[in-house]
Amino acid sequence: MRRIDKIIIHCSATPAGRNVTVAEIDRWHRERGFNGIGYHYVIMLDGTVCKGRDIAIAGAHCKGHNAHSIGICYVGGCDARMQPADTRTPAQKHALSRLVAELSGRYPDATIHGHREFAAKACPCFDAAKEYGN
């Protein structure tokens, strides 16, 4: 198993309320030249946690940090005008909190980050480190 030292949270950069499937994200990532979906988990609008890339395989979600991190993406992150916004549904917030707690238990040395800490992006459109603490 890989050494995990970061859990990095992302958004799909899609409008609030728009359903996006794991297959759709996989297609987007393949179109960008990845060998499949780059995230390890995707949280749907209803709070369902879907598996993406196998956790034993390095992700393709945060340049320079993929080898030792887990990538989580929630569906949403933009308002109707495609401006960055925290669009998480209550179900997504609950599911994300549970998933981060579970992963933190499995990888106690891992720190929690938002993608925006490593890239000039608003993603995930909220302060993940503050919300989920280390």
N, C-alpha and C positions, 0 to 999 in steps of 0.2 A: 504494500500500500504506500501511496505517496505521503510525504510529510505535508501536513496542512498547517499553515500559520496565519491564514486570512480567510475570512468569509466576506465576500464582496457582493453587495446588493445593487441591482440594476432595475431599470424599467424598460418596457418594450418600446417606449416613445410612440405610443399610439393614443388616439383620443379616448377620453373617459367613456366607459360603457361599451366600447367596441370589443367584441370577443375576438381573441387571437388564439390560434391553436399552436401546440408544440410543433406540429407538422409545418405550419406556416413560418414559424421562426426558424425551423430547420432549413426550409427552402431559402429564406432570406440569407442565412449564413452561408449556405452552399453557393448562392449566387455571388457572395463576396469572396469566395475561394476557400472557405473553411471546409473541413471534411465532415461537416455535420453541425448540429446545434452546438453552440459554444457554452451554454449554461448547463449547470448540473440539475437545476430545479426551475420550474416555472409555476408561478402561483396565478391561477385563473381568477376571473372576476368573482366567482362564487366561493373562493377560498380553497378550491381543490388544488392540492400540491401534486404536480406532474413531474415525473422524472424526465430529464433531458439526457445529456451526455453521462455516461457511466462515471461515477465518482472516482473510480480508480484511475481514470484517464484525465490528464491535464485538460483544463478548459480552454476556451478561445473566447474570452470575455473581457480581459483587462491586460492589455499589452504590458509585458514586463513582470506580470504577477500571476500568470496562469499556472506555472509549474507547481506552486504550493498553495493554491487557493481553491475555494469552492465558489462558484458563481450561482447566485439566485436572482431570478428576474420576476418581477410582478408585471402583469398585463396592465398597461396604462402609462401614465406619466405625462400626458399632454391634455390640455383643455380643448374645447371645440375649435379654437383658432390655431391649434398645434403649438401652443406656447407651453413651456414646462409648468407642470402643476402636480401636486401630490393628489393623485386621483384614486388612491387605494380605497377600496370598499371596506366596510367594517369586517367583512369576512376575510378579505386579503390581509388586513392588519392583524387579525387574530391568527391566521395561518402562518404569516411571516414570523410573528412572535414565537409561536410554537416551534417552527422549523429552526429558527436561529437558536432557541434554547436547546433543542435536541442536538443540533450540530455542535454547539458550544460544549455540551456534555461529552460528546464523542471526541472532540478536539479541544481540550481545555486551554491550550496555549494559543489558540487562534483568536485574532482580534477582528472586530467587526468594522466594516468600512462601506462607504458608498462609492460607487464608481467615480463620482466627481472628485474624489480625493486624489485620483491618479490620472485624470484626463480633464481637459478643458470642456466639460459638459455639465449640464444640470443634473444628470442622471444620478440617483434615482428620484430626484425632485423633493427630497426631504433629507434631514441630517441623520443618516443611519447610525453613525457612531454615537451621537448623542441619544438617540431613541433607544438603541439596543445595548449601549454601554459595553465596556470591556471589563 
